[in-house]
């Protein structure tokens, strides 16, 4: 038996984390995500909208919920309490239309994402993907990797992140970025050019959402015309915003 020193409820989810940080950076962002017609779904939608995120809700029988067990060192176990239901065809159609009209889209690992990637028109929009703890061979990740212009991942399941990124680029993306926790982050271009950035020192409160904040920081900097090297610096600084908050973004706690 273990006793938690503290606990709190907040908005979670990798898509929500990216959207919150992109909105913070002044990017016009729309979040397409499943929400149930339940109390927690309404609460999460209201919180995101108040934070400046335009929410395009995908109808679901229930809202996704999970419990994260955290250690002082940042270790995490996520226990899923509920998962979204399979989206109806008209809901997928609506999400696809939003992606087609966008200048760029981030499609996260999900059933909705897989259904969207089956549509050829989606691939006309530049797509960025977050592969999270990709090991280089997972079949589930392949459709996302194959459709991506830029891919992000962490080094949790590899001993050679440069080789992992090289193998990703061999499937089509022009750029791969790998976060390495306290060791910073690295990036590899399709022509073999390497980039590296140190982690920004931070007072760690909660590591949840650090990777999403990093990706949002990089994307926002790229959209504002910064180089890959400068985008990595901006991404590292944005990750600190999440790390020093109990929430995916501190605006949720205001």
PyMOL commands that set and color helices and strands:
alter all, ss='L'
color gray80, all
select helices_A, chain A and resi 14-24+39-50+89-101+111-117+120-124+139-147+161-169+181-183+210-223+228-243+250-253
alter helices_A, ss='H'
color red, helices_A
select strands_A, chain A and resi 30-36+54-60+65-70+76-82+104-106+126-130+150-154+175-179+185-189+194-197
alter strands_A, ss='S'
color yellow, strands_A
deselect
rebuild
show_as cartoon
